[in-house]
Amino acid sequence: MKPGAPGYVPWEDPTVPFPANLGLTWWDCLVSPDLFFDRVDWDGPLSRPLLYFLLLAILASLLGLFWFLWDPWGLADDGGLATQLELLGFFLTPFLVLAMLGIGTAMIHLFAVLLAPRHRGMRATATVLCYAAGIGLLTALLPPALGYGDPFAGASSPGYLAVYMGFAFAVQAWHLFVLVLGVRRAHSTTTGRAVAIVMLPVGIAVSLAVGLLLVAMALVAIAGLPV
């Protein structure tokens, strides 16, 4: 199989052993997403991209669990409620991320059907989301910024929070860029249409989240009024 041919993605190539195929696929999608999606076999089974997605989601969750148990912020409680909730979240990771993948795929594919005349099926949309999701692993490599504590300096410092939030924003922006490239290639559409296909669902999700937050704040304020 020559480079650039469909199925040359290391994760989809049976001649590349594990875990090298996992690492190479993650790196290729991260640093050269346009070339990466040119090599995806859009007619192949979804099982391979889905397994890739689950493995990286579990790895990211495992890193989060590691940072919590390492406890640079003093939040772990020797097997108490906080630790039990963290462990529960880790074991529920496959179910939660699959639910999020299903919702995200449905929303993005709806706009792909509306805006991309030569669109492929929903499997292609899910494949893009599965491979692009690995970009988020970058954020998990750093200790989460909980409050203003600096886990490396051991003292209260807004510096780490600023660095972490800036890095997380850059990772999220790159993730969206990779999604746009993947959607453009998967559904044989223009860059402008691909941007709309990706960003319209994001805008709807953010609007709903803000709306729910405002409703919650209003209910709390009403509950505090004297009767």
Secondary structure per residue as TSV (DSSP state, phi and psi in degrees):
chain	resnum	aa	ss	phi	psi
A	1	M	-	360.0	123.1
A	2	K	-	-89.2	152.4
A	3	P	T	-57.5	139.6
A	4	G	T	92.5	-11.4
A	5	A	S	-80.4	151.8
A	6	P	T	-55.1	134.5
A	7	G	T	89.8	2.2
A	8	Y	-	-77.3	-8.3
A	9	V	S	-53.7	125.5
A	10	P	G	-52.5	-37.0
A	11	W	G	-65.8	-26.5
A	12	E	G	-97.0	0.3
A	13	D	-	-97.9	112.8
A	14	P	T	-66.7	-13.3
A	15	T	T	-83.9	-10.9
A	16	V	S	-95.8	120.4
A	17	P	-	-75.0	160.5
A	18	F	T	-86.1	139.9
A	19	P	T	-95.8	9.9
A	20	A	H	-60.3	-38.4
A	21	N	H	-64.2	-32.8
A	22	L	H	-68.4	-49.5
A	23	G	H	-66.3	-41.6
A	24	L	H	-66.0	-39.5
A	25	T	H	-65.0	-44.0
A	26	W	H	-60.7	-44.4
A	27	W	H	-67.7	-43.8
A	28	D	H	-61.3	-43.6
A	29	C	H	-67.4	-31.5
A	30	L	H	-73.2	-47.0
A	31	V	H	-96.9	-24.2
A	32	S	-	-141.6	65.0
A	33	P	H	-63.0	-32.0
A	34	D	H	-64.3	-47.7
A	35	L	H	-66.4	-35.9
A	36	F	H	-59.9	-49.9
A	37	F	H	-72.3	-18.7
A	38	D	H	-68.2	-21.4
A	39	R	S	-98.8	-6.8
A	40	V	-	-69.3	138.2
A	41	D	-	-87.2	98.4
A	42	W	T	-71.5	-16.2
A	43	D	T	-97.1	0.5
A	44	G	S	-78.2	171.7
A	45	P	-	-68.4	151.6
A	46	L	T	-76.4	-14.2
A	47	S	H	-59.0	-38.5
A	48	R	H	-68.5	-52.9
A	49	P	H	-58.8	-35.4
A	50	L	H	-67.0	-40.6
A	51	L	H	-65.0	-40.9
A	52	Y	H	-58.0	-46.9
A	53	F	H	-59.4	-45.2
A	54	L	H	-67.6	-41.2
A	55	L	H	-63.1	-43.9
A	56	L	H	-71.6	-32.9
A	57	A	H	-66.0	-41.8
A	58	I	H	-66.8	-38.9
A	59	L	H	-63.2	-42.3
A	60	A	H	-64.0	-40.4
A	61	S	H	-66.9	-36.7
A	62	L	H	-64.8	-38.4
A	63	L	H	-64.2	-41.0
A	64	G	H	-61.7	-40.4
A	65	L	H	-65.1	-38.4
A	66	F	H	-61.1	-48.0
A	67	W	H	-61.8	-36.5
A	68	F	H	-67.7	-45.7
A	69	L	H	-71.7	-29.6
A	70	W	H	-64.7	-32.3
A	71	D	-	60.6	55.4
A	72	P	T	-72.8	-9.2
A	73	W	T	-106.4	-5.1
A	74	G	S	75.7	30.9
A	75	L	-	-97.5	-25.4
A	76	A	-	-66.7	149.1
A	77	D	-	-131.2	39.5
A	78	D	T	51.5	53.0
A	79	G	T	86.1	10.3
A	80	G	S	-78.9	-162.0
A	81	L	H	-61.5	-42.7
A	82	A	H	-61.8	-43.3
A	83	T	H	-66.4	-40.0
A	84	Q	H	-64.3	-39.5
A	85	L	H	-66.7	-38.6
A	86	E	H	-64.4	-42.5
A	87	L	H	-66.4	-39.8
A	88	L	H	-62.1	-42.1
A	89	G	H	-61.9	-37.8
A	90	F	H	-64.2	-45.6
A	91	F	H	-71.9	-22.6
A	92	L	T	-87.6	-4.5
A	93	T	H	-51.2	-49.4
A	94	P	H	-58.0	-39.8
A	95	F	H	-71.0	-41.2
A	96	L	H	-66.8	-44.8
A	97	V	H	-71.1	-31.3
A	98	L	H	-66.7	-39.1
A	99	A	H	-64.2	-43.3
A	100	M	H	-65.0	-38.5
A	101	L	H	-63.1	-43.0
A	102	G	H	-61.6	-44.7
A	103	I	H	-66.1	-45.9
A	104	G	H	-62.6	-41.6
A	105	T	H	-62.3	-45.2
A	106	A	H	-62.2	-42.8
A	107	M	H	-67.9	-46.5
A	108	I	H	-68.9	-39.1
A	109	H	H	-68.0	-31.3
A	110	L	H	-57.4	-45.9
A	111	F	H	-73.8	-27.8
A	112	A	H	-64.0	-41.2
A	113	V	H	-64.1	-39.0
A	114	L	H	-75.4	-33.3
A	115	L	H	-111.6	-17.1
A	116	A	-	-112.0	102.7
A	117	P	T	-58.7	-33.2
A	118	R	T	-103.7	35.8
A	119	H	-	-66.1	148.2
A	120	R	-	-86.6	-174.2
A	121	G	-	-77.1	178.5
A	122	M	H	-64.3	-25.6
A	123	R	H	-59.9	-38.2
A	124	A	H	-65.8	-41.0
A	125	T	H	-62.5	-44.7
A	126	A	H	-62.9	-37.1
A	127	T	H	-62.5	-42.5
A	128	V	H	-60.6	-47.1
A	129	L	H	-64.1	-38.0
A	130	C	H	-62.8	-48.0
A	131	Y	H	-73.1	-39.5
A	132	A	H	-68.4	-26.5
A	133	A	G	-61.2	-24.6
A	134	G	G	-62.3	-20.0
A	135	I	G	-59.4	-34.4
A	136	G	G	-63.5	-15.8
A	137	L	H	-61.4	-25.7
A	138	L	H	-57.9	-42.8
A	139	T	H	-64.6	-35.2
A	140	A	H	-69.5	-15.2
A	141	L	T	-71.6	-19.7
A	142	L	S	-102.0	148.4
A	143	P	-	-60.5	131.8
A	144	P	-	-58.5	145.6
A	145	A	-	-87.2	95.8
A	146	L	-	-99.4	110.1
A	147	G	T	69.9	-145.2
A	148	Y	T	-109.3	9.7
A	149	G	E	-69.4	136.7
A	150	D	E	-99.1	106.7
A	151	P	T	-65.7	-17.8
A	152	F	T	-93.3	-34.3
A	153	A	T	-87.3	-20.6
A	154	G	T	71.8	18.9
A	155	A	E	-140.4	165.1
A	156	S	E	-68.2	122.6
A	157	S	-	-153.3	124.0
A	158	P	H	-74.5	-9.9
A	159	G	H	-62.1	-45.8
A	160	Y	H	-66.4	-38.8
A	161	L	H	-60.5	-42.9
A	162	A	H	-64.1	-43.4
A	163	V	H	-64.0	-45.9
A	164	Y	H	-64.0	-45.6
A	165	M	H	-65.9	-38.1
A	166	G	H	-64.3	-42.5
A	167	F	H	-65.4	-44.0
A	168	A	H	-62.3	-39.1
A	169	F	H	-64.5	-42.5
A	170	A	H	-63.9	-40.8
A	171	V	H	-63.5	-43.3
A	172	Q	H	-65.0	-39.9
A	173	A	H	-63.1	-42.2
A	174	W	H	-66.8	-36.6
A	175	H	H	-59.6	-44.9
A	176	L	H	-64.3	-38.8
A	177	F	H	-62.6	-43.5
A	178	V	H	-64.3	-39.9
A	179	L	H	-60.5	-42.4
A	180	V	H	-61.7	-45.5
A	181	L	H	-62.3	-41.3
A	182	G	H	-66.1	-43.4
A	183	V	H	-65.0	-40.8
A	184	R	H	-58.9	-44.1
A	185	R	H	-74.0	-41.4
A	186	A	H	-64.6	-37.9
A	187	H	T	-110.1	14.3
A	188	S	T	47.9	54.7
A	189	T	-	-125.8	-178.4
A	190	T	-	-85.0	164.3
A	191	T	H	-62.6	-41.9
A	192	G	H	-60.6	-44.6
A	193	R	H	-66.2	-38.3
A	194	A	H	-63.5	-40.0
A	195	V	H	-60.4	-44.6
A	196	A	H	-64.9	-40.6
A	197	I	H	-61.5	-38.1
A	198	V	H	-82.4	-44.3
A	199	M	H	-80.0	-28.6
A	200	L	H	-62.3	-47.3
A	201	P	H	-61.8	-37.1
A	202	V	H	-62.3	-43.9
A	203	G	H	-62.6	-40.2
A	204	I	H	-64.4	-44.0
A	205	A	H	-63.4	-42.4
A	206	V	H	-65.6	-41.1
A	207	S	H	-62.6	-42.2
A	208	L	H	-64.0	-41.7
A	209	A	H	-63.6	-44.4
A	210	V	H	-64.2	-41.3
A	211	G	H	-61.7	-44.4
A	212	L	H	-64.3	-38.1
A	213	L	H	-64.0	-43.1
A	214	L	H	-64.8	-39.7
A	215	V	H	-63.6	-43.6
A	216	A	H	-61.7	-43.7
A	217	M	H	-63.4	-39.0
A	218	A	H	-65.9	-40.5
A	219	L	H	-65.3	-38.9
A	220	V	H	-64.8	-42.3
A	221	A	H	-65.1	-40.0
A	222	I	H	-65.8	-39.3
A	223	A	H	-64.1	-27.3
A	224	G	T	-86.3	-4.5
A	225	L	S	-73.6	144.8
A	226	P	-	-68.5	142.3
A	227	V	-	-89.1	360.0
